[in-house]
Amino acid sequence: MGLQFVTEPDQSGHVIATARLCLTEDRSRLVPDTDPDARWLFCTPGAPISRANAERYGLLAEAESEAEAKQAQQPANKARGRTANK
């Protein structure tokens, strides 16, 4: 889902949506607006989402896991060490 963390000085804890997200008919989960199960508009791109709602719908865990995955994917150091000069 498209989310980014707010990095403003107030540390409000809100996340910003980067995609249109909709609720399902029973309002139990969020889906993209192109999903056939989408019924109720939840937010548009640029809209702040409270931390409580982000945790409720599992958005915060996705955003944190994406950030952790990017940090974990460090490229291997392929530089060769110096060889002995004989």
LUMMAR-508918 format. One record per residue: residue in three letters; x, y, z of N, C-alpha, C in turn. Coordinates in pm, whole numbers, plus 32768, in hexadecimal, padded with zeros to 4 digits. Example, Ala and Ser with C-alpha at 12.3 -4.5 7.8 and 13.67 -1.06 7.14 Angstrom:
<atoms>
atom residu = Ala, n_X = 8527, n_Y = 7DC7, n_Z = 830C, ca_X = 84CE, ca_Y = 7E3E, ca_Z = 830C, c_X = 8528, c_Y = 7EB6, c_Z = 830C
atom residu = Ser, n_X = 8505, n_Y = 7F1F, n_Z = 82C4, ca_X = 8557, ca_Y = 7F96, ca_Z = 82CA, c_X = 850A, c_Y = 8003, c_Z = 8313
</atoms>
This chain:
<atoms>
atom residu = Met, n_X = 8056, n_Y = 7F8B, n_Z = 8000, ca_X = 8000, ca_Y = 8000, ca_Z = 8000, c_X = 805A, c_Y = 807A, c_Z = 8000
atom residu = Gly, n_X = 8034, n_Y = 80E9, n_Z = 7FD4, ca_X = 808E, ca_Y = 815A, ca_Z = 7FCC, c_X = 808C, c_Y = 81AF, c_Z = 8049
atom residu = Leu, n_X = 80F3, n_Y = 81A6, n_Z = 809A, ca_X = 80FF, ca_Y = 81F7, ca_Z = 8112, c_X = 818B, c_Y = 822F, c_Z = 811F
atom residu = Gln, n_X = 8193, n_Y = 829F, n_Z = 8161, ca_X = 8216, ca_Y = 82D5, ca_Z = 8186, c_X = 8208, c_Y = 8314, c_Z = 820F
atom residu = Phe, n_X = 8273, n_Y = 8311, n_Z = 825E, ca_X = 826E, ca_Y = 834A, ca_Z = 82E3, c_X = 827E, c_Y = 83E1, c_Z = 82DD
atom residu = Val, n_X = 823C, n_Y = 8427, n_Z = 8338, ca_X = 8249, ca_Y = 84B7, ca_Z = 8342, c_X = 82C8, c_Y = 84D4, c_Z = 8391
atom residu = Thr, n_X = 831C, n_Y = 852A, n_Z = 835E, ca_X = 8399, ca_Y = 8548, ca_Z = 83A2, c_X = 839C, c_Y = 85DA, c_Z = 83CF
atom residu = Glu, n_X = 832B, n_Y = 8611, n_Z = 83F1, ca_X = 8324, ca_Y = 869B, ca_Z = 841F, c_X = 834F, c_Y = 86A3, c_Z = 84B1
atom residu = Pro, n_X = 8379, n_Y = 8718, n_Z = 84DE, ca_X = 83AA, ca_Y = 8726, ca_Z = 8567, c_X = 8344, c_Y = 8705, c_Z = 85D3
atom residu = Asp, n_X = 82C4, n_Y = 8710, n_Z = 85B7, ca_X = 8261, ca_Y = 86F9, ca_Z = 8620, c_X = 8253, c_Y = 8666, c_Z = 8648
atom residu = Gln, n_X = 8288, n_Y = 860B, n_Z = 85F6, ca_X = 8283, ca_Y = 857B, ca_Z = 8614, c_X = 81F4, c_Y = 854F, c_Z = 8635
atom residu = Ser, n_X = 8198, n_Y = 8573, n_Z = 85DF, ca_X = 810A, ca_Y = 8555, ca_Z = 85F7, c_X = 80EA, c_Y = 84C1, c_Z = 85EE
atom residu = Gly, n_X = 813D, n_Y = 8473, n_Z = 85AC, ca_X = 8123, ca_Y = 83E5, ca_Z = 85A1, c_X = 80C5, c_Y = 83C1, c_Z = 8530
atom residu = His, n_X = 809E, n_Y = 8421, n_Z = 84DF, ca_X = 8048, ca_Y = 8405, ca_Z = 846D, c_X = 809B, c_Y = 83CC, c_Z = 83FB
atom residu = Val, n_X = 805A, n_Y = 8381, n_Z = 83A6, ca_X = 8095, ca_Y = 8354, ca_Z = 8328, c_X = 8048, c_Y = 8396, c_Z = 82B7
atom residu = Ile, n_X = 808A, n_Y = 83A6, n_Z = 8246, ca_X = 804C, ca_Y = 83E7, ca_Z = 81D2, c_X = 8031, c_Y = 837E, c_Z = 8167
atom residu = Ala, n_X = 7FB8, n_Y = 837A, n_Z = 8137, ca_X = 7F93, ca_Y = 831C, ca_Z = 80CE, c_X = 7FCC, c_Y = 834C, c_Z = 8049
atom residu = Thr, n_X = 8000, n_Y = 82F0, n_Z = 7FF9, ca_X = 8030, ca_Y = 8311, ca_Z = 7F74, c_X = 7FDA, c_Y = 82D1, c_Z = 7F08
atom residu = Ala, n_X = 7F69, n_Y = 8296, n_Z = 7F31, ca_X = 7F0D, ca_Y = 8257, ca_Z = 7ED2, c_X = 7E80, c_Y = 8263, c_Z = 7F09
atom residu = Arg, n_X = 7E1E, n_Y = 8253, n_Z = 7EB0, ca_X = 7D92, ca_Y = 8252, ca_Z = 7EDD, c_X = 7D76, c_Y = 81CB, c_Z = 7F1F
atom residu = Leu, n_X = 7D48, n_Y = 81CE, n_Z = 7F9A, ca_X = 7D2A, ca_Y = 8154, ca_Z = 7FE3, c_X = 7C96, c_Y = 8152, c_Z = 8006
atom residu = Cys, n_X = 7C5A, n_Y = 80DD, n_Z = 7FFB, ca_X = 7BCC, ca_Y = 80CD, ca_Z = 8016, c_X = 7BB7, c_Y = 805E, c_Z = 807D
atom residu = Leu, n_X = 7B46, n_Y = 8067, n_Z = 80C2, ca_X = 7B1D, ca_Y = 7FFF, ca_Z = 811F, c_X = 7AC8, c_Y = 7F98, c_Z = 80D6
atom residu = Thr, n_X = 7AC9, n_Y = 7F1E, n_Z = 8107, ca_X = 7A72, ca_Y = 7EB6, ca_Z = 80D0, c_X = 79E4, c_Y = 7ECC, c_Z = 8104
atom residu = Glu, n_X = 7987, n_Y = 7E7D, n_Z = 80D5, ca_X = 78FA, ca_Y = 7E8B, ca_Z = 80FB, c_X = 78E7, c_Y = 7E81, c_Z = 8192
atom residu = Asp, n_X = 792C, n_Y = 7E23, n_Z = 81D3, ca_X = 791E, ca_Y = 7E14, ca_Z = 8264, c_X = 797B, c_Y = 7E71, c_Z = 82B2
atom residu = Arg, n_X = 79C6, n_Y = 7EC4, n_Z = 826C, ca_X = 7A22, ca_Y = 7F26, ca_Z = 82A6, c_X = 7A8C, c_Y = 7EE7, c_Z = 8300
atom residu = Ser, n_X = 7AB8, n_Y = 7E70, n_Z = 82DD, ca_X = 7B1A, ca_Y = 7E2A, ca_Z = 832F, c_X = 7BA8, c_Y = 7E38, c_Z = 82F9
atom residu = Arg, n_X = 7BB9, n_Y = 7E5C, n_Z = 8278, ca_X = 7C40, ca_Y = 7E68, ca_Z = 8242, c_X = 7C43, c_Y = 7ED2, c_Z = 81D5
atom residu = Leu, n_X = 7CBD, n_Y = 7F03, n_Z = 81BE, ca_X = 7CD4, ca_Y = 7F67, ca_Z = 8155, c_X = 7D0A, c_Y = 7F23, c_Z = 80D8
atom residu = Val, n_X = 7CDA, n_Y = 7F50, n_Z = 8066, ca_X = 7D07, ca_Y = 7F1B, ca_Z = 7FE6, c_X = 7D1D, c_Y = 7F92, c_Z = 7F87
atom residu = Pro, n_X = 7D6C, n_Y = 7F7F, n_Z = 7F1D, ca_X = 7D7A, ca_Y = 7FEA, ca_Z = 7EB9, c_X = 7CF4, c_Y = 8006, c_Z = 7E76
atom residu = Asp, n_X = 7CE4, n_Y = 807D, n_Z = 7E40, ca_X = 7C63, ca_Y = 80A1, ca_Z = 7E04, c_X = 7C43, c_Y = 804F, c_Z = 7D88
atom residu = Thr, n_X = 7CA4, n_Y = 800A, n_Z = 7D4D, ca_X = 7C8B, ca_Y = 7FB7, ca_Z = 7CD7, c_X = 7C5F, c_Y = 7F29, c_Z = 7CFB
atom residu = Asp, n_X = 7C62, n_Y = 7F07, n_Z = 7D7B, ca_X = 7C3B, ca_Y = 7E81, ca_Z = 7DA8, c_X = 7BA3, c_Y = 7E70, c_Z = 7D99
atom residu = Pro, n_X = 7B74, n_Y = 7DFB, n_Z = 7D6D, ca_X = 7AE4, ca_Y = 7DE5, ca_Z = 7D5E, c_X = 7A98, c_Y = 7DEA, c_Z = 7DE3
atom residu = Asp, n_X = 7ADD, n_Y = 7DD4, n_Z = 7E53, ca_X = 7A9B, ca_Y = 7DD8, ca_Z = 7ED6, c_X = 7A8F, c_Y = 7E66, c_Z = 7F0E
atom residu = Ala, n_X = 7AC9, n_Y = 7ECA, n_Z = 7ECE, ca_X = 7AC6, ca_Y = 7F54, ca_Z = 7F00, c_X = 7A38, c_Y = 7F8C, c_Z = 7EFD
atom residu = Arg, n_X = 7A0B, n_Y = 7FC0, n_Z = 7F6F, ca_X = 7983, ca_Y = 7FF7, ca_Z = 7F77, c_X = 7980, c_Y = 8086, c_Z = 7FAA
atom residu = Trp, n_X = 79CE, n_Y = 80A9, n_Z = 8010, ca_X = 79C8, ca_Y = 812B, ca_Z = 8050, c_X = 7A51, c_Y = 816E, c_Z = 8049
atom residu = Leu, n_X = 7A56, n_Y = 81E9, n_Z = 8017, ca_X = 7AD3, ca_Y = 8232, ca_Z = 800F, c_X = 7B07, c_Y = 8252, c_Z = 809A
atom residu = Phe, n_X = 7B83, n_Y = 822E, n_Z = 80B7, ca_X = 7BBF, ca_Y = 8247, ca_Z = 8139, c_X = 7C1A, c_Y = 82C1, c_Z = 8134
atom residu = Cys, n_X = 7C70, n_Y = 82CB, n_Z = 80CD, ca_X = 7CC9, ca_Y = 833E, ca_Z = 80C2, c_X = 7CF8, c_Y = 834F, c_Z = 8032
atom residu = Thr, n_X = 7D29, n_Y = 83C6, n_Z = 8016, ca_X = 7D61, ca_Y = 83E6, ca_Z = 7F94, c_X = 7DF7, c_Y = 8402, c_Z = 7FA6
atom residu = Pro, n_X = 7E43, n_Y = 8407, n_Z = 7F39, ca_X = 7ED3, ca_Y = 8423, ca_Z = 7F47, c_X = 7EEB, c_Y = 84A9, c_Z = 7F8D
atom residu = Gly, n_X = 7F47, n_Y = 84A8, n_Z = 7FED, ca_X = 7F69, ca_Y = 8521, ca_Z = 8038, c_X = 7F1B, c_Y = 8531, c_Z = 80B8
atom residu = Ala, n_X = 7EB9, n_Y = 84DD, n_Z = 80D0, ca_X = 7E67, ca_Y = 84E9, ca_Z = 814A, c_X = 7EB0, c_Y = 84AB, c_Z = 81C1
atom residu = Pro, n_X = 7EAE, n_Y = 84EF, n_Z = 8235, ca_X = 7EED, ca_Y = 84B4, ca_Z = 82AC, c_X = 7E93, c_Y = 8447, c_Z = 82E7
atom residu = Ile, n_X = 7ED2, n_Y = 83DD, n_Z = 8315, ca_X = 7E8A, ca_Y = 836F, ca_Z = 8356, c_X = 7EC1, c_Y = 8364, c_Z = 83E4
atom residu = Ser, n_X = 7E69, n_Y = 8362, n_Z = 8446, ca_X = 7E96, ca_Y = 835B, ca_Z = 84D1, c_X = 7EDE, c_Y = 82D8, c_Z = 84EC
atom residu = Arg, n_X = 7F35, n_Y = 82DA, n_Z = 854F, ca_X = 7F81, ca_Y = 8262, ca_Z = 8572, c_X = 7F22, c_Y = 81F2, c_Z = 859E
atom residu = Ala, n_X = 7EB5, n_Y = 8215, n_Z = 85E4, ca_X = 7E55, ca_Y = 81B1, ca_Z = 8611, c_X = 7E15, c_Y = 8168, c_Z = 859A
atom residu = Asn, n_X = 7DEC, n_Y = 81B4, n_Z = 8534, ca_X = 7DB0, ca_Y = 8175, ca_Z = 84BE, c_X = 7E18, c_Y = 8127, c_Z = 846F
atom residu = Ala, n_X = 7E92, n_Y = 8159, n_Z = 8468, ca_X = 7EFC, ca_Y = 8111, ca_Z = 8420, c_X = 7F16, c_Y = 808A, c_Z = 8463
atom residu = Glu, n_X = 7F18, n_Y = 8086, n_Z = 84E7, ca_X = 7F2C, ca_Y = 8008, ca_Z = 852E, c_X = 7EB1, c_Y = 7FAE, c_Z = 8521
atom residu = Arg, n_X = 7E3C, n_Y = 7FE9, n_Z = 8526, ca_X = 7DBF, ca_Y = 7F9D, ca_Z = 851D, c_X = 7DB3, c_Y = 7F4F, c_Z = 849B
atom residu = Tyr, n_X = 7DDC, n_Y = 7F8E, n_Z = 842C, ca_X = 7DCF, ca_Y = 7F4F, ca_Z = 83AA, c_X = 7E50, c_Y = 7F0D, c_Z = 837B
atom residu = Gly, n_X = 7EB7, n_Y = 7F0A, n_Z = 83CF, ca_X = 7F32, ca_Y = 7EC6, ca_Z = 83AD, c_X = 7F8D, c_Y = 7F12, c_Z = 834E
atom residu = Leu, n_X = 7F77, n_Y = 7F92, n_Z = 833D, ca_X = 7FC9, ca_Y = 7FE1, ca_Z = 82E2, c_X = 8051, c_Y = 8000, c_Z = 831D
atom residu = Leu, n_X = 8056, n_Y = 8013, n_Z = 839D, ca_X = 80D3, ca_Y = 8038, ca_Z = 83DE, c_X = 8138, c_Y = 7FC7, c_Z = 83D7
atom residu = Ala, n_X = 810B, n_Y = 7F4E, n_Z = 83E8, ca_X = 8164, ca_Y = 7EDA, ca_Z = 83E2, c_X = 819F, c_Y = 7ECD, c_Z = 8355
atom residu = Glu, n_X = 814F, n_Y = 7EE8, n_Z = 82EE, ca_X = 8180, ca_Y = 7EDF, ca_Z = 8265, c_X = 81EA, c_Y = 7F49, c_Z = 8249
atom residu = Ala, n_X = 81D1, n_Y = 7FC2, n_Z = 8277, ca_X = 8230, ca_Y = 802E, ca_Z = 8260, c_X = 82B3, c_Y = 8015, c_Z = 82A9
atom residu = Glu, n_X = 82AB, n_Y = 7FE2, n_Z = 8324, ca_X = 8323, ca_Y = 7FC6, ca_Z = 8371, c_X = 8371, c_Y = 7F51, c_Z = 8334
atom residu = Ser, n_X = 832A, n_Y = 7EEA, n_Z = 8305, ca_X = 836F, ca_Y = 7E77, ca_Z = 82CB, c_X = 83B4, c_Y = 7E9D, c_Z = 8247
atom residu = Glu, n_X = 8378, n_Y = 7EF8, n_Z = 81FA, ca_X = 83B7, ca_Y = 7F26, ca_Z = 817F, c_X = 8437, c_Y = 7F74, c_Z = 819E
atom residu = Ala, n_X = 8432, n_Y = 7FC7, n_Z = 8206, ca_X = 84A8, ca_Y = 8014, ca_Z = 822C, c_X = 8517, c_Y = 7FB8, c_Z = 825E
atom residu = Glu, n_X = 84F3, n_Y = 7F52, n_Z = 82AC, ca_X = 8555, ca_Y = 7EF3, ca_Z = 82DD, c_X = 8591, c_Y = 7EA3, c_Z = 826B
atom residu = Ala, n_X = 8541, n_Y = 7E7E, n_Z = 8208, ca_X = 8572, ca_Y = 7E31, ca_Z = 8196, c_X = 85D6, c_Y = 7E81, c_Z = 8145
atom residu = Lys, n_X = 85BD, n_Y = 7F03, n_Z = 8135, ca_X = 861A, ca_Y = 7F58, ca_Z = 80EB, c_X = 869F, c_Y = 7F63, c_Z = 8134
atom residu = Gln, n_X = 869A, n_Y = 7F6D, n_Z = 81BA, ca_X = 8715, ca_Y = 7F77, ca_Z = 8207, c_X = 8761, c_Y = 7EF3, c_Z = 8205
atom residu = Ala, n_X = 871C, n_Y = 7E84, n_Z = 8201, ca_X = 875C, ca_Y = 7E00, ca_Z = 8206, c_X = 87A1, c_Y = 7DDE, c_Z = 8182
atom residu = Gln, n_X = 877A, n_Y = 7E1A, n_Z = 8115, ca_X = 87B1, ca_Y = 7DF9, ca_Z = 8092, c_X = 882C, c_Y = 7E4D, c_Z = 8071
atom residu = Gln, n_X = 8894, n_Y = 7E40, n_Z = 80C0, ca_X = 8911, ca_Y = 7E86, ca_Z = 80A6, c_X = 895E, c_Y = 7E37, c_Z = 803D
atom residu = Pro, n_X = 8995, n_Y = 7E79, n_Z = 7FD9, ca_X = 89E1, ca_Y = 7E31, ca_Z = 7F72, c_X = 8A61, c_Y = 7DF6, c_Z = 7FAC
atom residu = Ala, n_X = 8A88, n_Y = 7D85, n_Z = 7F77, ca_X = 8B01, ca_Y = 7D43, ca_Z = 7FA5, c_X = 8B7B, c_Y = 7D91, c_Z = 7F77
atom residu = Asn, n_X = 8BE3, n_Y = 7D91, n_Z = 7FC8, ca_X = 8C5F, ca_Y = 7DD5, ca_Z = 7FA6, c_X = 8CAF, c_Y = 7D79, c_Z = 7F4A
atom residu = Lys, n_X = 8CB8, n_Y = 7D9C, n_Z = 7ECB, ca_X = 8CFA, ca_Y = 7D46, ca_Z = 7E69, c_X = 8D89, c_Y = 7D71, c_Z = 7E4C
atom residu = Ala, n_X = 8DBB, n_Y = 7DD0, n_Z = 7E97, ca_X = 8E43, ca_Y = 7DFF, ca_Z = 7E81, c_X = 8EA6, c_Y = 7D92, c_Z = 7EAB
atom residu = Arg, n_X = 8F09, n_Y = 7D7E, n_Z = 7E58, ca_X = 8F6F, ca_Y = 7D19, ca_Z = 7E77, c_X = 8FD6, c_Y = 7D55, c_Z = 7ED5
atom residu = Gly, n_X = 9006, n_Y = 7D04, n_Z = 7F2F, ca_X = 9070, ca_Y = 7D30, ca_Z = 7F89, c_X = 90F6, c_Y = 7D35, c_Z = 7F40
atom residu = Arg, n_X = 9156, n_Y = 7D76, n_Z = 7F7C, ca_X = 91DC, ca_Y = 7D7E, ca_Z = 7F3F, c_X = 9220, c_Y = 7CF5, c_Z = 7F45
atom residu = Thr, n_X = 9260, n_Y = 7CD3, n_Z = 7EDA, ca_X = 92AB, ca_Y = 7C55, ca_Z = 7ED6, c_X = 933C, c_Y = 7C70, c_Z = 7EFD
atom residu = Ala, n_X = 9381, n_Y = 7C0A, n_Z = 7F24, ca_X = 940E, ca_Y = 7C19, ca_Z = 7F4C, c_X = 9464, c_Y = 7C3A, c_Z = 7ED3
atom residu = Asn, n_X = 94BD, n_Y = 7C98, n_Z = 7EE1, ca_X = 9518, ca_Y = 7CC1, ca_Z = 7E77, c_X = 9598, c_Y = 7C6E, c_Z = 7E83
atom residu = Lys, n_X = 95A8, n_Y = 7C0F, n_Z = 7E2B, ca_X = 961C, ca_Y = 7BB5, ca_Z = 7E34, c_X = 9686, c_Y = 7BD6, c_Z = 7DD3
</atoms>
